[in-house]
Amino acid sequence: MDMGRRNLMISAAALTLGPGALRSSSALGAGRAERPLGYAIVGLGYYGLDVIIPQFVNCAHSRLAAVVSGDPDKAKRVAAANGLPARSIYSYADFDTIRDNPDVDIVYVCLPNALHAAYTIRAARAGKHVMCEKPMAVSVAECEAMIAACKTANRKLMIGYRCHFEAFNREAMRLARTGAAGKIRYVRSEHGFVQRDPSKWRLKRALSGGGSLMDMGIYSLQAARYMTGEEPVAVTARESTDRRDPRFAEVEDMIDWTLEFPSGAIAGCQSMYSANQNRILLMGDAGRIELEPATRYAGNMMWLGKDGREQAVTPPAGPGKTQFAGQLDHLVASIRTGREPIVSGEEGLRDMRIVEAIYRSSREGRTIRLDNNRRPNART
Ligand code: NDP
């Protein structure tokens, strides 16, 4: 992107989000002495251990209350480093006894994708609310079972779609919705990284459920939906994978797909495991909104192009000190107010219906129609 186009800063004040559910401090009990709710982190890998646990210091209403791991030594180390007592350490085998731990209000599932459903359902049955990482699961059927289990247990279910709590993405959604680029005609979103380690569970279908689409493609798909604010009615997909490459014996490398929306807008999306990319572009009949990088943990950037000028956009702060803290505290607010999280299990299910249709379209070489919230049907 030409930096010359990015020279004019838009006033943050002019773009400030109004007060809403996300920023409602009263919903979180501000001014009242409510204790932060306790999270149990399940899976002490990169995301659970290195990304999420360090974020509790940034939270106003959430705290770390327990860890669940298959590695007892690591679990002990992490517990000690975070001031947790031995009774707050669980293995996968004794996980269900977490029901007896009143310190744990929420279970955060940070496991390989194919384990999301089982641990969400076990957590709900143990009487805990659930935060589940993306992708929600590896099939529509699993997503439906997770929603049903949480409903039966009367527990909240939220998906770790952190971009909904990230300042640039939130501002991009607001700009798109308020017509800053005019009538939305086209969205392009591409996400990928170079997956170098052939031993990673991400490349084993039984644990990942699929390749780059299940991992980075979820960001492209989410962006297409939250930038347009619409649900797609049809999808056409094509996979491109070098199956001689030992990394891609079981799952796809690159996949691109086109979504058709009721307004006539089109989204061209892509994910891959063989190049680094992270961008969202929205084209309207009066301008464009561009984010690159778009969905990183930090350092995202955004431009609004209108009337022949490109303006760098500095968004107002998000709802939390960081996108992760905003996400963690949002589930607490949802539990306290009884409102559904803005990225509920239903939202993860919507994505998984489209994911299944993307794979099916690519496999069958034809456009698949998406019938509102029902299962995808082949276009006749
Ligand atoms: P890692 O491989 O780094 O960690 C996964 C952890 O799960 C392991 O360390 C292990 O923890 C536990 N685990 C249990 N069973 C298995 C198994 N059979 N194979 C491998 N690990 C197992 O993965 P990530 O942390 O990168 O990803 C975890 C989840 O988080 C995924 O669903 C991913 O999509 C999501 N994620 C989300 C991100 C986001 O930005 N929202 C970013 C990165 C990941 P232990 O040793 O404690 O048992």
Residues whose N, C-alpha, C, O or C-beta is under 5 A from the ligand:
A	BS01	NDP	G43 L44 G45 Y46 Y47 G48 V68 S69 G70 D71 C110 L111 P112 N113 E133 K134 P135 G160 W201
